[in-house]
Amino acid sequence: MDPASIQAMIETGLPGAQAEVSGADGVHFEATVVASQFAGKLPLARHRLVYATLGELMGGAIHALALKTLTPEEVAARR
């Protein structure tokens, strides 16, 4: 797997989302995902939404994915 493919899957699965994915070894990745779909959801529910976009790749081709999940409003508040 490569970061660009994971980013595309996340952004396709969560329309309107913006994802930044990194990972150099092909199995361990980090992603920051900003999506309005996260509003009102706890971190675990947000992570499940992202994992759902990757399906069976999680635990297989993607061994680990460290996530930061934010709403657009949370990003704006940090600036």
All heavy atoms as a GROMACS GRO file, in nm:
protein
  573
    1MET      N    1   0.084  -0.118   0.000
    1MET     CA    2   0.000   0.000   0.000
    1MET      C    3   0.088   0.125   0.000
    1MET      O    4   0.200   0.122   0.047
    1MET     CB    5  -0.089   0.004   0.124
    1MET     CG    6  -0.204  -0.095   0.126
    1MET     SD    7  -0.320  -0.083  -0.011
    1MET     CE    8  -0.373   0.085  -0.003
    2ASP      N    9   0.032   0.232  -0.050
    2ASP     CA   10   0.104   0.357  -0.049
    2ASP      C   11   0.011   0.467   0.004
    2ASP      O   12  -0.111   0.455  -0.004
    2ASP     CB   13   0.157   0.392  -0.187
    2ASP     CG   14   0.045   0.416  -0.286
    2ASP    OD1   15  -0.004   0.318  -0.344
    2ASP    OD2   16   0.007   0.533  -0.304
    3PRO      N   17   0.068   0.573   0.061
    3PRO     CA   18  -0.014   0.679   0.121
    3PRO      C   19  -0.116   0.740   0.026
    3PRO      O   20  -0.229   0.769   0.067
    3PRO     CB   21   0.090   0.782   0.166
    3PRO     CG   22   0.213   0.702   0.193
    3PRO     CD   23   0.212   0.594   0.086
    4ALA      N   24  -0.080   0.759  -0.100
    4ALA     CA   25  -0.172   0.822  -0.195
    4ALA      C   26  -0.297   0.736  -0.217
    4ALA      O   27  -0.409   0.788  -0.227
    4ALA     CB   28  -0.102   0.848  -0.327
    5SER      N   29  -0.281   0.605  -0.222
    5SER     CA   30  -0.396   0.516  -0.239
    5SER      C   31  -0.488   0.519  -0.118
    5SER      O   32  -0.610   0.521  -0.131
    5SER     CB   33  -0.349   0.372  -0.263
    5SER     OG   34  -0.276   0.362  -0.382
    6ILE      N   35  -0.429   0.521   0.000
    6ILE     CA   36  -0.508   0.526   0.123
    6ILE      C   37  -0.583   0.659   0.130
    6ILE      O   38  -0.702   0.662   0.162
    6ILE     CB   39  -0.419   0.504   0.246
    6ILE    CG1   40  -0.362   0.362   0.243
    6ILE    CG2   41  -0.496   0.529   0.374
    6ILE    CD1   42  -0.254   0.337   0.345
    7GLN      N   43  -0.514   0.766   0.097
    7GLN     CA   44  -0.578   0.898   0.096
    7GLN      C   45  -0.698   0.898   0.002
    7GLN      O   46  -0.806   0.945   0.039
    7GLN     CB   47  -0.479   1.005   0.054
    7GLN     CG   48  -0.541   1.144   0.042
    7GLN     CD   49  -0.443   1.248  -0.004
    7GLN    OE1   50  -0.322   1.233   0.010
    7GLN    NE2   51  -0.494   1.357  -0.057
    8ALA      N   52  -0.682   0.845  -0.117
    8ALA     CA   53  -0.791   0.842  -0.214
    8ALA      C   54  -0.909   0.760  -0.164
    8ALA      O   55  -1.025   0.801  -0.180
    8ALA     CB   56  -0.741   0.786  -0.347
    9MET      N   57  -0.883   0.647  -0.099
    9MET     CA   58  -0.992   0.564  -0.046
    9MET      C   59  -1.068   0.635   0.064
    9MET      O   60  -1.192   0.630   0.069
    9MET     CB   61  -0.938   0.430   0.004
    9MET     CG   62  -0.901   0.335  -0.109
    9MET     SD   63  -0.855   0.172  -0.048
    9MET     CE   64  -0.685   0.199  -0.005
   10ILE      N   65  -0.996   0.702   0.153
   10ILE     CA   66  -1.061   0.775   0.262
   10ILE      C   67  -1.147   0.887   0.205
   10ILE      O   68  -1.263   0.904   0.243
   10ILE     CB   69  -0.958   0.828   0.362
   10ILE    CG1   70  -0.890   0.712   0.436
   10ILE    CG2   71  -1.024   0.924   0.462
   10ILE    CD1   72  -0.770   0.754   0.521
   11GLU      N   73  -1.090   0.965   0.113
   11GLU     CA   74  -1.163   1.079   0.058
   11GLU      C   75  -1.282   1.035  -0.028
   11GLU      O   76  -1.383   1.105  -0.033
   11GLU     CB   77  -1.068   1.170  -0.020
   11GLU     CG   78  -0.970   1.241   0.074
   11GLU     CD   79  -0.869   1.328   0.004
   11GLU    OE1   80  -0.858   1.321  -0.121
   11GLU    OE2   81  -0.799   1.404   0.074
   12THR      N   82  -1.273   0.920  -0.090
   12THR     CA   83  -1.386   0.867  -0.166
   12THR      C   84  -1.495   0.817  -0.072
   12THR      O   85  -1.614   0.840  -0.094
   12THR     CB   86  -1.340   0.753  -0.259
   12THR    OG1   87  -1.245   0.805  -0.353
   12THR    CG2   88  -1.456   0.691  -0.334
   13GLY      N   89  -1.454   0.750   0.035
   13GLY     CA   90  -1.548   0.692   0.130
   13GLY      C   91  -1.616   0.794   0.220
   13GLY      O   92  -1.725   0.770   0.271
   14LEU      N   93  -1.551   0.908   0.239
   14LEU     CA   94  -1.608   1.018   0.319
   14LEU      C   95  -1.612   1.142   0.230
   14LEU      O   96  -1.521   1.225   0.232
   14LEU     CB   97  -1.522   1.045   0.443
   14LEU     CG   98  -1.515   0.936   0.549
   14LEU    CD1   99  -1.409   0.968   0.654
   14LEU    CD2  100  -1.650   0.918   0.616
   15PRO      N  101  -1.716   1.154   0.149
   15PRO     CA  102  -1.723   1.266   0.054
   15PRO      C  103  -1.704   1.401   0.123
   15PRO      O  104  -1.760   1.428   0.229
   15PRO     CB  105  -1.865   1.254  -0.003
   15PRO     CG  106  -1.898   1.109   0.011
   15PRO     CD  107  -1.833   1.067   0.140
   16GLY      N  108  -1.618   1.482   0.064
   16GLY     CA  109  -1.587   1.614   0.119
   16GLY      C  110  -1.474   1.614   0.219
   16GLY      O  111  -1.428   1.721   0.260
   17ALA      N  112  -1.429   1.497   0.260
   17ALA     CA  113  -1.319   1.488   0.357
   17ALA      C  114  -1.187   1.525   0.292
   17ALA      O  115  -1.169   1.512   0.171
   17ALA     CB  116  -1.310   1.347   0.414
   18GLN      N  117  -1.095   1.570   0.377
   18GLN     CA  118  -0.958   1.594   0.335
   18GLN      C  119  -0.868   1.507   0.421
   18GLN      O  120  -0.877   1.511   0.544
   18GLN     CB  121  -0.920   1.741   0.352
   18GLN     CG  122  -0.999   1.834   0.264
   18GLN     CD  123  -0.960   1.979   0.287
   18GLN    OE1  124  -0.909   2.015   0.392
   18GLN    NE2  125  -0.987   2.062   0.189
   19ALA      N  126  -0.784   1.428   0.356
   19ALA     CA  127  -0.696   1.338   0.428
   19ALA      C  128  -0.551   1.365   0.389
   19ALA      O  129  -0.520   1.391   0.273
   19ALA     CB  130  -0.732   1.193   0.396
   20GLU      N  131  -0.464   1.359   0.489
   20GLU     CA  132  -0.320   1.362   0.467
   20GLU      C  133  -0.266   1.233   0.526
   20GLU      O  134  -0.285   1.206   0.645
   20GLU     CB  135  -0.256   1.482   0.537
   20GLU     CG  136  -0.296   1.614   0.478
   20GLU     CD  137  -0.229   1.732   0.549
   20GLU    OE1  138  -0.127   1.710   0.618
   20GLU    OE2  139  -0.281   1.842   0.536
   21VAL      N  140  -0.201   1.153   0.442
   21VAL     CA  141  -0.153   1.022   0.485
   21VAL      C  142  -0.003   1.014   0.461
   21VAL      O  143   0.047   1.055   0.356
   21VAL     CB  144  -0.225   0.909   0.408
   21VAL    CG1  145  -0.179   0.772   0.456
   21VAL    CG2  146  -0.377   0.922   0.423
   22SER      N  147   0.068   0.958   0.559
   22SER     CA  148   0.211   0.935   0.543
   22SER      C  149   0.245   0.796   0.594
   22SER      O  150   0.169   0.736   0.669
   22SER     CB  151   0.292   1.041   0.618
   22SER     OG  152   0.265   1.035   0.756
   23GLY      N  153   0.358   0.746   0.550
   23GLY     CA  154   0.405   0.614   0.592
   23GLY      C  155   0.508   0.565   0.493
   23GLY      O  156   0.479   0.557   0.374
   24ALA      N  157   0.626   0.534   0.541
   24ALA     CA  158   0.737   0.501   0.452
   24ALA      C  159   0.758   0.352   0.431
   24ALA      O  160   0.820   0.311   0.333
   24ALA     CB  161   0.866   0.563   0.505
   25ASP      N  162   0.702   0.267   0.520
   25ASP     CA  163   0.735   0.125   0.509
   25ASP      C  164   0.629   0.041   0.436
   25ASP      O  165   0.646  -0.080   0.420
   25ASP     CB  166   0.766   0.065   0.646
   25ASP     CG  167   0.644   0.058   0.738
   25ASP    OD1  168   0.533   0.098   0.695
   25ASP    OD2  169   0.660   0.013   0.853
   26GLY      N  170   0.519   0.103   0.396
   26GLY     CA  171   0.418   0.030   0.320
   26GLY      C  172   0.316  -0.047   0.401
   26GLY      O  173   0.223  -0.105   0.344
   27VAL      N  174   0.330  -0.049   0.534
   27VAL     CA  175   0.232  -0.120   0.617
   27VAL      C  176   0.189  -0.039   0.740
   27VAL      O  177   0.084  -0.064   0.797
   27VAL     CB  178   0.281  -0.260   0.663
   27VAL    CG1  179   0.290  -0.355   0.545
   27VAL    CG2  180   0.411  -0.252   0.737
   28HIS      N  181   0.270   0.058   0.782
   28HIS     CA  182   0.239   0.143   0.897
   28HIS      C  183   0.217   0.285   0.846
   28HIS      O  184   0.305   0.340   0.778
   28HIS     CB  185   0.353   0.143   0.999
   28HIS     CG  186   0.380   0.008   1.056
   28HIS    ND1  187   0.474  -0.076   1.003
   28HIS    CD2  188   0.323  -0.058   1.159
   28HIS    CE1  189   0.475  -0.189   1.073
   28HIS    NE2  190   0.384  -0.181   1.168
   29PHE      N  191   0.103   0.343   0.880
   29PHE     CA  192   0.067   0.473   0.826
   29PHE      C  193   0.013   0.564   0.936
   29PHE      O  194  -0.034   0.518   1.040
   29PHE     CB  195  -0.040   0.458   0.717
   29PHE     CG  196   0.006   0.375   0.601
   29PHE    CD1  197  -0.020   0.239   0.599
   29PHE    CD2  198   0.076   0.431   0.496
   29PHE    CE1  199   0.023   0.160   0.494
   29PHE    CE2  200   0.120   0.354   0.390
   29PHE     CZ  201   0.094   0.217   0.389
   30GLU      N  202   0.020   0.694   0.909
   30GLU     CA  203  -0.041   0.797   0.993
   30GLU      C  204  -0.130   0.880   0.903
   30GLU      O  205  -0.092   0.909   0.788
   30GLU     CB  206   0.066   0.886   1.056
   30GLU     CG  207   0.155   0.815   1.154
   30GLU     CD  208   0.258   0.908   1.216
   30GLU    OE1  209   0.254   1.030   1.189
   30GLU    OE2  210   0.343   0.858   1.289
   31ALA      N  211  -0.246   0.918   0.954
   31ALA     CA  212  -0.337   1.000   0.874
   31ALA      C  213  -0.404   1.104   0.961
   31ALA      O  214  -0.440   1.078   1.075
   31ALA     CB  215  -0.442   0.913   0.807
   32THR      N  216  -0.419   1.222   0.904
   32THR     CA  217  -0.503   1.326   0.962
   32THR      C  218  -0.620   1.341   0.866
   32THR      O  219  -0.600   1.362   0.746
   32THR     CB  220  -0.427   1.459   0.976
   32THR    OG1  221  -0.314   1.438   1.062
   32THR    CG2  222  -0.516   1.567   1.032
   33VAL      N  223  -0.740   1.326   0.919
   33VAL     CA  224  -0.860   1.331   0.836
   33VAL      C  225  -0.951   1.440   0.892
   33VAL      O  226  -0.984   1.440   1.010
   33VAL     CB  227  -0.934   1.196   0.834
   33VAL    CG1  228  -1.055   1.203   0.742
   33VAL    CG2  229  -0.840   1.083   0.792
   34VAL      N  230  -0.990   1.532   0.805
   34VAL     CA  231  -1.083   1.639   0.840
   34VAL      C  232  -1.212   1.614   0.763
   34VAL      O  233  -1.212   1.608   0.641
   34VAL     CB  234  -1.024   1.778   0.804
   34VAL    CG1  235  -1.123   1.888   0.840
   34VAL    CG2  236  -0.891   1.800   0.874
   35ALA      N  237  -1.321   1.596   0.838
   35ALA     CA  238  -1.449   1.565   0.774
   35ALA      C  239  -1.566   1.617   0.855
   35ALA      O  240  -1.566   1.604   0.979
   35ALA     CB  241  -1.464   1.414   0.754
   36SER      N  242  -1.662   1.674   0.788
   36SER     CA  243  -1.782   1.723   0.857
   36SER      C  244  -1.862   1.608   0.917
   36SER      O  245  -1.936   1.626   1.013
   36SER     CB  246  -1.869   1.804   0.761
   36SER     OG  247  -1.907   1.725   0.650
   37GLN      N  248  -1.846   1.486   0.863
   37GLN     CA  249  -1.916   1.369   0.915
   37GLN      C  250  -1.878   1.335   1.059
   37GLN      O  251  -1.947   1.259   1.125
   37GLN     CB  252  -1.891   1.245   0.826
   37GLN     CG  253  -1.948   1.256   0.687
   37GLN     CD  254  -1.846   1.308   0.586
   37GLN    OE1  255  -1.764   1.394   0.617
   37GLN    NE2  256  -1.851   1.257   0.465
   38PHE      N  257  -1.768   1.391   1.109
   38PHE     CA  258  -1.723   1.362   1.245
   38PHE      C  259  -1.797   1.445   1.351
   38PHE      O  260  -1.784   1.416   1.470
   38PHE     CB  261  -1.572   1.390   1.259
   38PHE     CG  262  -1.484   1.302   1.172
   38PHE    CD1  263  -1.362   1.350   1.129
   38PHE    CD2  264  -1.522   1.174   1.136
   38PHE    CE1  265  -1.278   1.272   1.051
   38PHE    CE2  266  -1.439   1.095   1.057
   38PHE     CZ  267  -1.317   1.144   1.016
   39ALA      N  268  -1.872   1.544   1.309
   39ALA     CA  269  -1.940   1.633   1.405
   39ALA      C  270  -2.028   1.553   1.500
   39ALA      O  271  -2.106   1.467   1.458
   39ALA     CB  272  -2.023   1.736   1.331
   40GLY      N  273  -2.011   1.579   1.629
   40GLY     CA  274  -2.093   1.513   1.730
   40GLY      C  275  -2.054   1.371   1.763
   40GLY      O  276  -2.122   1.305   1.841
   41LYS      N  277  -1.946   1.322   1.704
   41LYS     CA  278  -1.904   1.183   1.727
   41LYS      C  279  -1.780   1.178   1.816
   41LYS      O  280  -1.691   1.263   1.807
   41LYS     CB  281  -1.876   1.114   1.594
   41LYS     CG  282  -2.001   1.094   1.510
   41LYS     CD  283  -1.972   1.012   1.388
   41LYS     CE  284  -2.094   0.972   1.311
   41LYS     NZ  285  -2.194   1.072   1.290
   42LEU      N  286  -1.774   1.077   1.900
   42LEU     CA  287  -1.657   1.053   1.983
   42LEU      C  288  -1.543   0.999   1.897
   42LEU      O  289  -1.567   0.947   1.787
   42LEU     CB  290  -1.691   0.953   2.094
   42LEU     CG  291  -1.794   1.002   2.196
   42LEU    CD1  292  -1.832   0.887   2.290
   42LEU    CD2  293  -1.741   1.120   2.274
   43PRO      N  294  -1.418   1.007   1.946
   43PRO     CA  295  -1.305   0.959   1.866
   43PRO      C  296  -1.319   0.816   1.812
   43PRO      O  297  -1.286   0.790   1.696
   43PRO     CB  298  -1.186   0.971   1.961
   43PRO     CG  299  -1.224   1.085   2.050
   43PRO     CD  300  -1.373   1.070   2.070
   44LEU      N  301  -1.368   0.724   1.893
   44LEU     CA  302  -1.381   0.586   1.846
   44LEU      C  303  -1.476   0.577   1.727
   44LEU      O  304  -1.447   0.507   1.628
   44LEU     CB  305  -1.429   0.494   1.958
   44LEU     CG  306  -1.441   0.346   1.922
   44LEU    CD1  307  -1.307   0.289   1.878
   44LEU    CD2  308  -1.494   0.268   2.041
   45ALA      N  309  -1.586   0.648   1.731
   45ALA     CA  310  -1.682   0.646   1.619
   45ALA      C  311  -1.621   0.710   1.495
   45ALA      O  312  -1.644   0.663   1.383
   45ALA     CB  313  -1.810   0.718   1.659
   46ARG      N  314  -1.541   0.813   1.514
   46ARG     CA  315  -1.473   0.877   1.401
   46ARG      C  316  -1.376   0.779   1.336
   46ARG      O  317  -1.370   0.767   1.214
   46ARG     CB  318  -1.398   1.001   1.448
   46ARG     CG  319  -1.488   1.112   1.496
   46ARG     CD  320  -1.406   1.228   1.551
   46ARG     NE  321  -1.491   1.337   1.595
   46ARG     CZ  322  -1.449   1.462   1.610
   46ARG    NH1  323  -1.322   1.492   1.587
   46ARG    NH2  324  -1.532   1.555   1.649
   47HIS      N  325  -1.299   0.709   1.418
   47HIS     CA  326  -1.202   0.613   1.366
   47HIS      C  327  -1.273   0.501   1.290
   47HIS      O  328  -1.226   0.457   1.185
   47HIS     CB  329  -1.116   0.557   1.478
   47HIS     CG  330  -1.021   0.658   1.535
   47HIS    ND1  331  -0.915   0.622   1.614
   47HIS    CD2  332  -1.017   0.793   1.528
   47HIS    CE1  333  -0.848   0.731   1.650
   47HIS    NE2  334  -0.910   0.835   1.600
   48ARG      N  335  -1.386   0.456   1.342
   48ARG     CA  336  -1.461   0.351   1.274
   48ARG      C  337  -1.508   0.396   1.137
   48ARG      O  338  -1.510   0.316   1.042
   48ARG     CB  339  -1.579   0.306   1.359
   48ARG     CG  340  -1.538   0.222   1.477
   48ARG     CD  341  -1.657   0.178   1.559
   48ARG     NE  342  -1.615   0.091   1.668
   48ARG     CZ  343  -1.684   0.075   1.780
   48ARG    NH1  344  -1.799   0.138   1.797
   48ARG    NH2  345  -1.638  -0.005   1.873
   49LEU      N  346  -1.546   0.524   1.124
   49LEU     CA  347  -1.587   0.576   0.993
   49LEU      C  348  -1.470   0.567   0.894
   49LEU      O  349  -1.488   0.528   0.779
   49LEU     CB  350  -1.634   0.721   1.004
   49LEU     CG  351  -1.772   0.745   1.061
   49LEU    CD1  352  -1.796   0.895   1.082
   49LEU    CD2  353  -1.878   0.688   0.968
   50VAL      N  354  -1.351   0.603   0.941
   50VAL     CA  355  -1.233   0.597   0.854
   50VAL      C  356  -1.200   0.452   0.820
   50VAL      O  357  -1.177   0.417   0.704
   50VAL     CB  358  -1.112   0.668   0.917
   50VAL    CG1  359  -0.987   0.651   0.831
   50VAL    CG2  360  -1.142   0.816   0.939
   51TYR      N  361  -1.199   0.364   0.921
   51TYR     CA  362  -1.168   0.223   0.896
   51TYR      C  363  -1.266   0.162   0.796
   51TYR      O  364  -1.226   0.080   0.713
   51TYR     CB  365  -1.172   0.142   1.026
   51TYR     CG  366  -1.068   0.179   1.128
   51TYR    CD1  367  -1.093   0.161   1.263
   51TYR    CD2  368  -0.943   0.230   1.092
   51TYR    CE1  369  -0.998   0.194   1.360
   51TYR    CE2  370  -0.848   0.264   1.187
   51TYR     CZ  371  -0.876   0.246   1.320
   51TYR     OH  372  -0.782   0.278   1.414
   52ALA      N  373  -1.391   0.204   0.801
   52ALA     CA  374  -1.491   0.149   0.709
   52ALA      C  375  -1.457   0.184   0.564
   52ALA      O  376  -1.489   0.106   0.474
   52ALA     CB  377  -1.630   0.201   0.745
   53THR      N  378  -1.391   0.296   0.541
   53THR     CA  379  -1.355   0.332   0.404
   53THR      C  380  -1.244   0.243   0.350
   53THR      O  381  -1.226   0.232   0.229
   53THR     CB  382  -1.308   0.480   0.393
   53THR    OG1  383  -1.183   0.496   0.459
   53THR    CG2  384  -1.412   0.575   0.448
   54LEU      N  385  -1.169   0.179   0.440
   54LEU     CA  386  -1.055   0.095   0.400
   54LEU      C  387  -1.088  -0.054   0.400
   54LEU      O  388  -1.011  -0.134   0.347
   54LEU     CB  389  -0.936   0.124   0.491
   54LEU     CG  390  -0.893   0.271   0.492
   54LEU    CD1  391  -0.790   0.295   0.601
   54LEU    CD2  392  -0.841   0.313   0.356
   55GLY      N  393  -1.200  -0.090   0.459
   55GLY     CA  394  -1.249  -0.227   0.456
   55GLY      C  395  -1.148  -0.331   0.500
   55GLY      O  396  -1.080  -0.315   0.602
   56GLU      N  397  -1.136  -0.435   0.422
   56GLU     CA  398  -1.052  -0.550   0.456
   56GLU      C  399  -0.903  -0.521   0.453
   56GLU      O  400  -0.823  -0.604   0.498
   56GLU     CB  401  -1.084  -0.667   0.363
   56GLU     CG  402  -1.225  -0.721   0.380
   56GLU     CD  403  -1.255  -0.836   0.287
   56GLU    OE1  404  -1.164  -0.882   0.214
   56GLU    OE2  405  -1.370  -0.881   0.288
   57LEU      N  406  -0.864  -0.405   0.401
   57LEU     CA  407  -0.722  -0.370   0.400
   57LEU      C  408  -0.668  -0.350   0.542
   57LEU      O  409  -0.551  -0.373   0.568
   57LEU     CB  410  -0.698  -0.243   0.319
   57LEU     CG  411  -0.728  -0.253   0.170
   57LEU    CD1  412  -0.715  -0.116   0.105
   57LEU    CD2  413  -0.634  -0.353   0.104
   58MET      N  414  -0.758  -0.308   0.634
   58MET     CA  415  -0.717  -0.290   0.772
   58MET      C  416  -0.682  -0.425   0.834
   58MET      O  417  -0.759  -0.520   0.824
   58MET     CB  418  -0.828  -0.223   0.855
   58MET     CG  419  -0.848  -0.077   0.824
   58MET     SD  420  -0.701   0.025   0.842
   58MET     CE  421  -0.655  -0.006   1.012
   59GLY      N  422  -0.565  -0.432   0.894
   59GLY     CA  423  -0.520  -0.556   0.954
   59GLY      C  424  -0.455  -0.650   0.853
   59GLY      O  425  -0.402  -0.753   0.889
   60GLY      N  426  -0.460  -0.611   0.727
   60GLY     CA  427  -0.397  -0.691   0.622
   60GLY      C  428  -0.287  -0.608   0.558
   60GLY      O  429  -0.178  -0.593   0.612
   61ALA      N  430  -0.318  -0.552   0.440
   61ALA     CA  431  -0.220  -0.470   0.370
   61ALA      C  432  -0.183  -0.346   0.451
   61ALA      O  433  -0.073  -0.294   0.439
   61ALA     CB  434  -0.275  -0.430   0.233
   62ILE      N  435  -0.277  -0.298   0.532
   62ILE     CA  436  -0.250  -0.187   0.623
   62ILE      C  437  -0.240  -0.246   0.763
   62ILE      O  438  -0.341  -0.280   0.824
   62ILE     CB  439  -0.362  -0.081   0.617
   62ILE    CG1  440  -0.376  -0.026   0.476
   62ILE    CG2  441  -0.332   0.032   0.717
   62ILE    CD1  442  -0.499   0.063   0.457
   63HIS      N  443  -0.120  -0.262   0.811
   63HIS     CA  444  -0.100  -0.325   0.941
   63HIS      C  445  -0.141  -0.231   1.054
   63HIS      O  446  -0.200  -0.275   1.152
   63HIS     CB  447   0.046  -0.367   0.957
   63HIS     CG  448   0.076  -0.430   1.090
   63HIS    ND1  449   0.033  -0.556   1.121
   63HIS    CD2  450   0.142  -0.383   1.198
   63HIS    CE1  451   0.072  -0.584   1.244
   63HIS    NE2  452   0.138  -0.482   1.292
   64ALA      N  453  -0.108  -0.102   1.040
   64ALA     CA  454  -0.141  -0.006   1.144
   64ALA      C  455  -0.170   0.130   1.082
   64ALA      O  456  -0.106   0.170   0.985
   64ALA     CB  457  -0.026   0.006   1.243
   65LEU      N  458  -0.269   0.199   1.139
   65LEU     CA  459  -0.305   0.332   1.093
   65LEU      C  460  -0.332   0.419   1.215
   65LEU      O  461  -0.431   0.399   1.286
   65LEU     CB  462  -0.430   0.327   1.004
   65LEU     CG  463  -0.483   0.460   0.953
   65LEU    CD1  464  -0.380   0.528   0.861
   65LEU    CD2  465  -0.614   0.440   0.879
   66ALA      N  466  -0.241   0.512   1.241
   66ALA     CA  467  -0.260   0.608   1.350
   66ALA      C  468  -0.342   0.724   1.295
   66ALA      O  469  -0.308   0.780   1.191
   66ALA     CB  470  -0.125   0.657   1.401
   67LEU      N  471  -0.450   0.757   1.364
   67LEU     CA  472  -0.543   0.857   1.313
   67LEU      C  473  -0.554   0.980   1.402
   67LEU      O  474  -0.556   0.969   1.524
   67LEU     CB  475  -0.684   0.798   1.300
   67LEU     CG  476  -0.708   0.700   1.188
   67LEU    CD1  477  -0.845   0.636   1.203
   67LEU    CD2  478  -0.696   0.769   1.054
   68LYS      N  479  -0.565   1.096   1.336
   68LYS     CA  480  -0.612   1.219   1.398
   68LYS      C  481  -0.736   1.255   1.317
   68LYS      O  482  -0.730   1.267   1.194
   68LYS     CB  483  -0.508   1.331   1.385
   68LYS     CG  484  -0.388   1.313   1.472
   68LYS     CD  485  -0.295   1.431   1.457
   68LYS     CE  486  -0.166   1.407   1.533
   68LYS     NZ  487  -0.070   1.515   1.513
   69THR      N  488  -0.849   1.268   1.384
   69THR     CA  489  -0.975   1.297   1.316
   69THR      C  490  -1.034   1.426   1.370
   69THR      O  491  -1.050   1.441   1.491
   69THR     CB  492  -1.075   1.181   1.334
   69THR    OG1  493  -1.088   1.152   1.473
   69THR    CG2  494  -1.027   1.055   1.262
   70LEU      N  495  -1.062   1.518   1.280
   70LEU     CA  496  -1.109   1.651   1.318
   70LEU      C  497  -1.224   1.694   1.228
   70LEU      O  498  -1.230   1.654   1.112
   70LEU     CB  499  -0.996   1.753   1.304
   70LEU     CG  500  -0.867   1.727   1.382
   70LEU    CD1  501  -0.754   1.810   1.325
   70LEU    CD2  502  -0.888   1.757   1.528
   71THR      N  503  -1.311   1.779   1.283
   71THR     CA  504  -1.411   1.844   1.199
   71THR      C  505  -1.349   1.971   1.143
   71THR      O  506  -1.249   2.022   1.198
   71THR     CB  507  -1.537   1.882   1.280
   71THR    OG1  508  -1.501   1.981   1.376
   71THR    CG2  509  -1.599   1.760   1.348
   72PRO      N  510  -1.406   2.028   1.037
   72PRO     CA  511  -1.354   2.155   0.986
   72PRO      C  512  -1.357   2.265   1.093
   72PRO      O  513  -1.267   2.348   1.100
   72PRO     CB  514  -1.447   2.188   0.870
   72PRO     CG  515  -1.496   2.053   0.823
   72PRO     CD  516  -1.509   1.972   0.949
   73GLU      N  517  -1.459   2.264   1.178
   73GLU     CA  518  -1.469   2.362   1.285
   73GLU      C  519  -1.357   2.348   1.388
   73GLU      O  520  -1.303   2.448   1.437
   73GLU     CB  521  -1.605   2.351   1.355
   73GLU     CG  522  -1.724   2.387   1.268
   73GLU     CD  523  -1.765   2.279   1.168
   73GLU    OE1  524  -1.723   2.161   1.183
   73GLU    OE2  525  -1.838   2.311   1.072
   74GLU      N  526  -1.318   2.224   1.417
   74GLU     CA  527  -1.208   2.200   1.511
   74GLU      C  528  -1.076   2.250   1.451
   74GLU      O  529  -0.992   2.305   1.523
   74GLU     CB  530  -1.199   2.052   1.546
   74GLU     CG  531  -1.314   2.006   1.633
   74GLU     CD  532  -1.324   1.854   1.645
   74GLU    OE1  533  -1.271   1.780   1.559
   74GLU    OE2  534  -1.389   1.811   1.742
   75VAL      N  535  -1.059   2.232   1.322
   75VAL     CA  536  -0.938   2.281   1.256
   75VAL      C  537  -0.935   2.434   1.262
   75VAL      O  538  -0.833   2.494   1.296
   75VAL     CB  539  -0.931   2.232   1.110
   75VAL    CG1  540  -0.818   2.300   1.035
   75VAL    CG2  541  -0.913   2.082   1.105
   76ALA      N  542  -1.047   2.497   1.234
   76ALA     CA  543  -1.054   2.643   1.236
   76ALA      C  544  -1.026   2.698   1.376
   76ALA      O  545  -0.960   2.802   1.390
   76ALA     CB  546  -1.191   2.690   1.186
   77ALA      N  547  -1.073   2.628   1.478
   77ALA     CA  548  -1.052   2.674   1.616
   77ALA      C  549  -0.906   2.665   1.657
   77ALA      O  550  -0.862   2.737   1.747
   77ALA     CB  551  -1.139   2.591   1.710
   78ARG      N  552  -0.830   2.580   1.593
   78ARG     CA  553  -0.687   2.563   1.627
   78ARG      C  554  -0.601   2.671   1.562
   78ARG      O  555  -0.484   2.683   1.595
   78ARG     CB  556  -0.638   2.425   1.582
   78ARG     CG  557  -0.696   2.313   1.663
   78ARG     CD  558  -0.642   2.181   1.617
   78ARG     NE  559  -0.690   2.075   1.705
   78ARG     CZ  560  -0.631   1.959   1.718
   78ARG    NH1  561  -0.523   1.930   1.649
   78ARG    NH2  562  -0.681   1.868   1.800
   79ARG      N  563  -0.657   2.744   1.468
   79ARG     CA  564  -0.576   2.845   1.396
   79ARG      C  565  -0.578   2.976   1.465
   79ARG      O  566  -0.648   3.016   1.544
   79ARG     CB  567  -0.628   2.861   1.254
   79ARG     CG  568  -0.599   2.736   1.174
   79ARG     CD  569  -0.638   2.752   1.031
   79ARG     NE  570  -0.609   2.625   0.964
   79ARG     CZ  571  -0.658   2.592   0.849
   79ARG    NH1  572  -0.736   2.672   0.784
   79ARG    NH2  573  -0.628   2.477   0.794
   0.00000   0.00000   0.00000
